[in-house]
């Protein structure tokens, strides 16, 4: 768009846009709107609604500024750290990035991205116990290193303990069970011995599923047929790539899938 808008008028303009309208509620009732602009006050983005062509990346782009906006700071940090870490592989100086200072509305400041690792100390039994295998500390450390998790022995007066350095790109590692999963993957699921459960239980249907089955049966008795299909498929794959012509009666096209 080349037309000039006030922010509130822009909200009304995009209210009819099938793709963007679902994001408007995030900021439309806010007393202020977040705007990112450069030193010349050229608007680059109105997050999370639109970006601007002024800051679009081209083949000649050499300096990339990565910004991440969200309503949850923790999730924003996870996305930012992952994006920066992945992009840093292609920097002129590999894995070297330039941090920025962010000034909040209350005057507080913070440096982003925070690519520091955090430490987890986990006992050996908490890792190998859930898997059902017998490994010593050295073997577990080797498997964790294989999964790109830096691990070392840590001092403990009770049982063997392992200190794991979790990188910023592994936001999924939150608990000892997550480390156990990585060890199991490195060890090989097929190598884990099979065992019978210590207790036997009988499964049953959920009440909602039982009720749904009754509804299906009644509707079928009324003469209807239930058809379960792939709801969303690619129009291009079903027509263009098969050299088929869509006469407008063969497929229902969803405007905002």
Residue, then its C-alpha position, 0 to 999 in steps of 0.5 A: x500500500x502506498x496510501x498514508x494511514x493513521x493507525x486507527x484507520x489502518x485497523x479499519x482498512x485491514x478489518x476486511x483482509x482475510x489473513x490480517x484481520x485475525x491479528x488486529x485484536x492484539x493491539x487495536x484496543x491498546x492506547x498506543x500502537x507498537x511501531x518500528x521505524x529507522x533514524x529517518x522515521x520511515x516506518x518499517x513495521x507495525x507489529x504484529x500486523x504488517x511489515x514494510x517493503x522499505x526493509x525487505x531483504x534482497x540479494x544485496x542485503x549484507x546487514x540484517x536486523x532481526x526483531x521479534x515482537x510478542x505478547x509473551x516475553x519468554x516466547x519472544x526470547x525463545x524465537x529471537x534466540x533461535x533465529x539469531x543462532x540460525x542466522x549467525x551461521x551465515x555471518x561473515x564472521x561465523x556465529x558472531x552477532x551484534x547485540x542491541x540495547x532495548x529500552x522499555x517504556x518504564x526506562x529499564x534497559x536490557x541487552x538482547x539477544x541473551x545467548x547464554x547457556x543455562x546449567x542443569x544438574x541431574x542425577x544419573x538415576x533420573x536419566x537412565x532410570x526412566x529409559x530402563x538401561x544401565x549406563x555409567x556417568x561416562x557413557x551418559x556424558x558421551x551420549x549427551x555430547x553426541x546430542x550436542x549437549x555439553x555435559x560434565x561430572x559434577x560433585x555430589x555426596x550422594x549419587x553420581x550427578x551430571x551437569x549439563x549446559x543447555x544452549x539457547x537453541x534447545x528451549x525444549x529442554x526443561x526437565x530431567x526427562x528431556x535429557x533422558x529422551x535425548x540419551x535414549x535417542x542417542x543410545x537407540x530406541x531399538x537397543x532399549x530392552x523390552x519389558x512387561x509393565x509391572x501392573x496390568x490395566x484395562x482401557x476404556x473409552x472416554x465419555x465424550x467419545x462414547x456420546x459422540x458414537x451414539x450421535x453418529x449412530x442416530x444421525x446414520x439411522x436418519x439417513x445421513x452418511x458420514x464422510x471423513x476426508x482430508x479437509x485441506x489439500x493443495x489446489x495446485x497439487x490436485x489440478x495444476x500439477x496433474x494437468x487437470x482443469x478446475x471448472x469451479x464445481x470440483x473443489x471448495x477453496x477456503x479464503x483463509x485456511 
